[in-house]
């Protein structure tokens, strides 16, 4: 019985720290990806270029909402997909790539380590 008490107390303390910890802030690299994708979106919409918008969509796919979500001031995914599909109208190959990118998820692998989450 005494052997169980210490591990249980330690587990409870670690769990309390993990729950109390705020969500980690996005890294500078993640924020650069968000900013670059927004620049690609703006340029793609200005030039009506579906390839630039596709690149932005693929870049945003590497950032899922569990790691960092772009602020409301940025272009949302549905608007981006609609603009990219409209710009790629009549180009079946590009439309297929846009549809693939629409369902693409982040390839990041995250794991818990001592009360924080590490992703690579």
N, C-alpha and C positions, 0 to 999 in steps of 0.2 A: 504494500500500500504506500509506504514512504517513497518507494522508487517511482511511483506514478505521479506524486504530487509535484515534484520539481519540474518534470517535463511538461505537465499540464499548465503550470504557472508560466513557464517560459513561452509556451505556445500562445497562451492568452495574451501575454504582453506583446508578442510579435504581431498577432492578429489585430490588436488594438492600434498599434502604430501604423499598420498598413491601411486600416479603415480611416484613421484620422488624417493621413497624408493627402494633400490636395493632388489633383491631376497635375502631372508634370507639364511644364511649359514647353511649347514646341522649340526645337533646336533652331539655331540660325540656318542650318541647311534646309530644314523643312520650310521655314519662312521664305527662303530664297526660291524654293520650288513653287510655292504659292504665287510669289510675285512674278516669276518668270512665266508661269502658266497664264497669269492675268495679262501680261504683256503680249504673249502669243495670241490670246483670245482677241484682244483689242486690234492687233495688226491683222489677224485673220478676218475679223468682221469688217474692218475698213477696206481690205483688198478683196473681200468675198472669196477667200482662199480656204478651201476645206482641209488642205494638208496642214496648215498652221493650226487650225482649230483641232484637228485630230492629234497633233503633237501636244497641244495643251491638255486635251482630254486624257491622253496616255500619261502625261506628267501628273495630272491630278489623281489618276487611278492609283499611283504609287503612294498617295497619301489618303488612307481611308479615314473615316470619321473617328476612329478610335485613337489615332495618333494626333491628328490636327485637322480641324475643320476650318475652311476659309470663312472669314467674317461675312456678315450679310451684305456688306458693301461690294463684295466681289461677285462675279458672274456665277450663277448657280449651274449645276450640272444639266438640268433640263433645258435651260436657255441655250447653253453651249451645244448640246446635242441637236436641238432644233435648228440652230443657225448652221451647224456643220452639215446636217442633212439637206438643208435648203441650198447651200452653196455647192453641194456635191450632186445635185439633182441630175439624173441622166448618166451618171458615172457609177455603174454597178460595182466595180471593184472598190472604189472609195466608200460607197455606201455600206458595203460588206465590212470593210475595216472599221468604220464608225460604229456599226452595230456590235462588232466584237469588242471594241473599246468601251462601249456603253455598259457591258456586263463585266468588264475586267475589275478585279479586286487587287488590293495591295499585296505585294509579294514579301512584305516585311514579316520577320519572325520575331515575336516578342515573348519574353519569359520573365517570371518574377524572380528577383534576387534581393534578398535581405531588405524587404519592405519597399522596393521600387521596381519598376518595370524597365527592362533593357530591351531595346529593339535594334535589329540590324538587318 
